[in-house]
Amino acid sequence: MRFFLMALLGLFVFGCQPKPKRNIAFYVNISGEPTTLHPLKGSSDAYTSRVTGYVIETLLTKDLDTYEWKPALATDWSISEDKKVFTFKLRKGVKWHDGKPFTAEDVKFSYDAIFDDKYKAISMRPYYEGIEKVEIVDPHTVKFYTKTNYYKNFDISAGLSILPKHFYEQDKGKAFFNKNIVGTGPYKLDLYKRGSRVVLKKYEDWWGFDLEGQKEWNFPKIVLRFVGDQTVALEMLKKGSLDFLGLQPASYVKKAVGPKWGKEVHKVRTYNKTPKGYNFIGWNLKHDILKDKRVRKALYHLVNRKLMIDKFEYGYSVPAAGPIYPDSPYHDKSIKPIEYNPKKALSILREAGWKDTDGDNILDKVIDGKKRDLSITILEPYEGFMKYLTVFKEDAKKAGVDINIKLMEWNSFIKLVDEKKFDAIRMAWSASVDWDPKQIWHSDSINGGSNFISYSNSKVDELTDKARLIHDRAERIKILQKVERMIAEDVPYVWFTYKDSTMYAHTDRIKKEKDTYNYGIGTSFWDFKSKKRVEE
């Protein structure tokens, strides 16, 4: 009876939620809550990046159709003849969201902070280690001096996130910066409600609104919600509590159907040149069982990706062969995906000394004088991926491997990842147009960087360092294809799949120029169909 009354109360509360005010806010689901709003400390957190992308700007920005650099906080730029010095002329009259003026001091601070241990931006350092210093020429001119010939030196300088020195130098403690952010971008923080949403309000003094031909950032407010369950998110979309939602293939095919679809809500499947990321299981290579490559390869042979693609992704994906998406010129197409083959997996494990000595249907082995069961726990931060791991768990069980899955809240999950307290983790990486493996795969990135599985291969390190100094793209690709092959052969991850297209849904009140641009969907160009405003 108590459960029944609680259920009724829950329905009552949900039913009494106020409907979104029309034409006031654009409602977006980012799937999870940011670990922090601090741009430096949350640099590797996809949810943090979704927020900071509206608030924090760079010196230059990429055109979504051409992928060429265009002005942002810098209006002009030049590269010295020897390609060692980059000069940026800064936009005048720009103000931070708190009203303070933007100057060259902020640019220098933004670079220096990456290497200041106070800010713990270790994962960003591999990209900026080729820059020697940032010099202030005058309040609106800066120069970046290089110390290596890293081919991305200009790109990472142009793409440096610019932070307000006066704000982030304050001694206000971690808690303050976790929930506060100041930038120069088109939106500023209006509200951050833990466990619920981030509300961003249009920054009316943004410099870009005065430019001729300006078509972006039309919504008065943007509300970012943290809904991890796509079924719930789809219902919110249909009720108008969301306006935009990225779709998984299962949702696109099976759930985005019914009388409202094509009328009140619309689903889109489109193609663009955006590099495709991947989901993976990362093995802790310091683990006394998983440090054996034979075990990792055997476990990979127990992952039935064909079934997962057919059952969960409806044929809209392909098995991943390694850390580079199939259409990338950096991908070595001769690398073949590891196939599901339980017999081969068992054969490899037997060769590695694993057998069931006590008849409990779990393989075991004596390691360092102690009998160990072949039992691995995978940490999972997203309930929607549990079905993939459950298939793996059941298939592994038949082969005598005990796989445990532990579903965790995102912030607790990230804490264990940072502390390297895991057997295995399931995560995802986004991708870039030009592949640089250093952040994830170089030994230098083990302590504090993104190489949290402790992968180390001296030849990979050597070739990665060599490739970073080669400006000829074709020559660099040849070297990095070798790097990809070596990483794939070491099987430090189980790479799952790559999507063949982009899928999303939106409400009917949205007006857009086209379904996608060459290098992104282009939601920044969207607007409401009706300009009629409703006051809050």
JOVEN-V594764 format. One record per backbone hydrogen bond with DSSP energy under -0.5 kcal/mol. CO is the residue of the C=O (numbers start at 1). NH is the residue of the N-H. Records with the same first field share a line. If there is no record, write none. Layout:
CO = NH  NH
//
This chain:
1 = 5
2 = 6
3 = 7
4 = 8
5 = 9
6 = 10
7 = 11
8 = 12
9 = 13
10 = 14
11 = 15
12 = 16
14 = 17
21 = 24  25
22 = 534
24 = 221
25 = 27
26 = 28  223
27 = 243  244
28 = 30  225
30 = 32
37 = 39
38 = 42
40 = 43
42 = 45
44 = 46
45 = 49
46 = 50
47 = 51
48 = 51  52
49 = 53
51 = 54  55
52 = 55  56
54 = 187
55 = 184  185
57 = 162
58 = 73
59 = 72  74
61 = 70
63 = 67
64 = 519
68 = 63
70 = 61
73 = 91
74 = 72
76 = 89
78 = 87
80 = 83
84 = 146
85 = 80
86 = 144
87 = 78
88 = 90  142
89 = 75  76
91 = 94
94 = 102
96 = 99
100 = 96
103 = 106  107
104 = 108
105 = 109
106 = 110  163
107 = 111
108 = 112
109 = 113
110 = 114
111 = 114  115
112 = 115
113 = 116
115 = 117
116 = 119  120
121 = 124  125
122 = 125  126
124 = 127  128
125 = 129
128 = 131
130 = 132  147  148
133 = 145
135 = 137  143
138 = 141
139 = 104
140 = 90
141 = 137  138
142 = 88
143 = 135  145
144 = 86
145 = 132  133
150 = 153
152 = 156
153 = 157
154 = 158
155 = 159
157 = 160
158 = 59  60
160 = 59
161 = 163
162 = 57
163 = 165
164 = 167  168
165 = 169
167 = 170
170 = 172
173 = 177
174 = 178
175 = 179
176 = 179
178 = 37
182 = 164
183 = 97
186 = 203
188 = 201
191 = 199
192 = 194
193 = 196  197
196 = 226
197 = 193
198 = 200  224
199 = 190  191
200 = 222
201 = 188
202 = 204
203 = 206
206 = 209
207 = 210
208 = 211
211 = 214
220 = 202
221 = 26
222 = 200  224
223 = 28  225
224 = 198
225 = 30
226 = 228
228 = 230
229 = 233
230 = 234
231 = 235
232 = 236
233 = 237
234 = 238
235 = 239
236 = 240  241  242
237 = 240
243 = 507
244 = 29
245 = 505
248 = 252
249 = 253
250 = 254  255
251 = 255  256
255 = 257
258 = 261
260 = 263  264  265
264 = 508
265 = 262  263
266 = 506
268 = 504
270 = 502
278 = 429
279 = 496
280 = 282  427
281 = 283  494
282 = 425
283 = 285
284 = 287
287 = 291
289 = 292
291 = 293
292 = 295  296
293 = 297
294 = 298
295 = 299
296 = 300
297 = 301
299 = 302
300 = 303
301 = 341
302 = 304
303 = 305
304 = 308
305 = 309
306 = 310
307 = 311
308 = 312  313
309 = 313  315
312 = 250
313 = 316
316 = 500
318 = 498
325 = 328
328 = 331
331 = 333
332 = 335
334 = 336
341 = 345
342 = 346
343 = 347
344 = 348
345 = 349
346 = 350
347 = 351
348 = 352
349 = 354
350 = 353
355 = 357  364
363 = 374
364 = 355
365 = 367  372
367 = 370
370 = 367
372 = 365
373 = 375
374 = 402
376 = 378  404
377 = 379  423  424
378 = 406
379 = 426
380 = 408
382 = 385
383 = 386
385 = 388  389
386 = 390
387 = 391
388 = 392
389 = 393
390 = 394
391 = 395
392 = 396
393 = 397
394 = 398
395 = 399
396 = 399  401
397 = 400
400 = 363
401 = 403
402 = 376  404
404 = 378
405 = 407
406 = 380
409 = 413
410 = 414
411 = 415
412 = 416
413 = 417
414 = 418
415 = 419
416 = 421
417 = 420
420 = 422
423 = 284
424 = 379
425 = 282  427
426 = 381
427 = 280
429 = 278
433 = 435
436 = 439
437 = 440  441  442
438 = 442
439 = 450
442 = 445
443 = 446
445 = 451
446 = 448
450 = 452
451 = 454
453 = 285
457 = 461
458 = 462
459 = 463
460 = 464
461 = 465
462 = 466
463 = 467
464 = 468
466 = 469
467 = 470
468 = 151
469 = 471
471 = 473
472 = 476
473 = 477
474 = 478
475 = 479
476 = 480
477 = 481
478 = 482
479 = 483
480 = 484
481 = 485
482 = 486
483 = 487
484 = 488
485 = 489
486 = 490
487 = 490  491  492
488 = 491
492 = 283
493 = 495
494 = 281  496
496 = 320
497 = 279
498 = 318
502 = 270
503 = 247
504 = 268
505 = 245
506 = 266
507 = 510
509 = 529
511 = 527
517 = 520
518 = 273
520 = 517
522 = 525
523 = 526
524 = 217
526 = 218
527 = 511
533 = 535
//
